[in-house]
Amino acid sequence: MRRRVVVTGMGVVSPIGDSVASFSDSLLDGRSGIGPITLFDPVSLPTRVAAEVQWGREMLRDRKITFAQVAAEQALDDAAARKTKPRGDGGLSLGIGLELFSMEDMVKSRGNAPRPAASQQERLTFIQTPSDLCVHLISKEHGLCTPPITHVSACAAGTDAIGSAFRMVADGRRDWMLAGGTDSMINPLGLGGFCKLNALSTRNDHPESASRPFDRNRDGFVLGEGAAMLVLEDLEDAKARGANIHAEIIGYGNSFDAHGISEPHPEGRGACQAMKRALDEAGILPASVDAINAHGTSTPKNDPVETSAIKGAFGDRAYRIPISSTKSMIGHLISAAGAVEAVAAIACMQKGFVHPTINLDEPDPACDLDYVPHEARRMDTSIVLSNSFGFGGQNSSILFRKYVNA
Amino acid sequence: MDQRFRDPCYDSLAITGIGHVLSTPCDPRPWLKVKKNRKFMGAQDDLALVSAGRALESAGLLGVSLGERAGLYLAVGYIPFEEEDIDSLLEVSADSEGFCMERFSTEGYDAVNPLLTFKCLSNMPAFHISANFDIQGPYFVTYPGTGQFYLALEEACSALKMGLIDVALVSGVAHQRNFLVNHHFNRISFPVPSERLLDGAGCLVIESKNHAAERKAQIRGRMLNCDVSYSTFHPFEDRLHHTERFEGLTGADGELGPASLPVALSLGSHGYIHHEAETRDGIAASSEWELL
């Protein structure tokens, strides 16, 4: 028999808050975390804005590893807040971005400068930092002793990591899981690459309004960075240990567009399929969904296609579901996006509001649903869907339900 | 801790197709549905597409619209950024002091071919397989070694058991004759000589025996059992060896990362096969197979 899977711990590091409490307060306020890039000087690159995590703390060279470590610590502390820990062996399922590649090191390696050889850490981060270091560091730190999983399905990876962990716990293949995503591509090569694809907003003079999902005047996404982690466990185990239950995960679905390398299927075929699969797994009708946390990137291509896909999955009901884009405030966190947006969806459901899509001043006629413009909306929601769609046509959707202690 | 795939369902599953490729360059054009996508493809994409095409052909599924009832479970190797692409970028992005952001943001930026972005992304082999063989079902894309192929296999078996799909492509791909991948394997605690790093990809087509019987597919083999376990380690402090052993066949003469097991199975003929791996990322895995 399938087990019911609940979320008993959450952690987040984001451009608008480095705790679940500060993050959800910022969401409620509709606060933008986007500003001029400070991590390096982008000089003449077309885009010079991003949503950075503003921290004074010491970090590993590959920032996304530190983000994940901090989010993991928060989530596990939260899960153990009532002095008990999840039962059995834990595992880690993490959506993570590309290996960090250092142009500076590469130049050094081609010159006469001495190569670092002093420590294993220096060697393993010189020129390129393997992304899988992250799962081993976190597994070691927290004694997570089942094989860790790195998901590399690009912008869908965070949701895939949570969805696959959900299935592992539901099927009894793992006792409990720490699941989430982490990324930072705010570096010269990451920024330059996305600029070259014309994927980024160039509203450098107005950073706070650069990310404007579903708006007629959107011109691309804004890079963000951060991480989020969830602790997932069996409902009965969670109840038995007296855990604080944040939400239940009830369905997950993913799919391929099998269409274009950089453009989504024009009718959102794969995205629609991912949503339908999540609904099927949950065994609920579209009418049961109270809100949607959209992928909502603010790119010309994504937003109307996502709108079509939501209509395909929800029919007329689509017009009556509030839909928010977290990316309007924090930009696109790539492999971390789905995980951070999962925390947004759950935290908003717990607090009884739907967060706004900021900067939606003039809706695109092709985007004609209710995107909760400008201000948060007080609303009790019981079931929330969260979407993540990736470059290369990988689509992922997950459903969260408010947990009511029976 | 032993992590045998709990609640095994192997008895109900069958391998109906196997394919591999063990060298680069390899020509993916026979499998390309959309010819213009060729310009987006790196060697890793070529390898993945060719092995999947060969596996589907051996399963009698080539040209069949796989659609929503087929899923892809893929383990990819470390990112193989091509040296010549990096060199051309570095040439116009450095000055006498080293890397120069001013030059990168002007001359370097102008010199970058946007297609390069696609050639090195870890999820691109999955895109090319899905687009060219019309796979619209679920997916699982993980990284970067032998152990992760086992995790992809676990997910595929689970999806078949849940009835989410009828057909699973379980694939491993590694393009390792590459300067950046070489750089990585040269700096680890027990370096791997570049000549031991191979390029390759292997793909298994797995389906339920019932589905295979319905379409009168030839059964080519089956998995008898599988164990995966993990010992935590500190990547900056601990030093782990990598060993792999096959019984019943000779694996490739070198390291193939996530492609190791599927390539070996594809190279095998009839009989019992045992694979054991203790990987440098703490995973110990073993499996037994019967090839028919």
Interface residues (C-beta under 8 A of the other chain):
Chain A: F40 D41 P42 V43 S44 L45 D89 L98 E99 F101 M103 E104 M106 V107 K108 R110 G111 S119 Q120 Q121 R123 L124 F126 I127 Q128 P130 S131 D132 L133 H136 L137 S139 K140 G143 L144 C145 T146 P147 P148 I149 T150 H151 V152 S153 A154 D160 S164 R167 D171 G172 R173 P188 G192 G193 F194 C195 K196 L197 G253 N254 S255 F256 D257 A258 H259 G260 I261 S262 R269 G270 Q273 R277 G390 F391 G392 G393 Q394
Chain B: M1 Q3 F5 R6 D7 N37 F40 E68 L72 V76 Y78 I79 F81 I86 L89 L90 S93 A94 G98 F99 M101 E102 F104 S105 T106 G108 Y109 V112 P114 L116 T117 F118 C120 L121 S122 N123 M124 A126 F127 S130 A131 D134 I135 Q136 G137 P138 Y139 F140 V141 T142 Y143 P144 G145 G147 Q148 Y150 L151 E154 E155 S158 M162 L164 L180 H183 H184 R187 I188 S189 V228 S229 Y230 S231 T232 F233 H234 P235 F236 E237 R239 D281 G282 I283
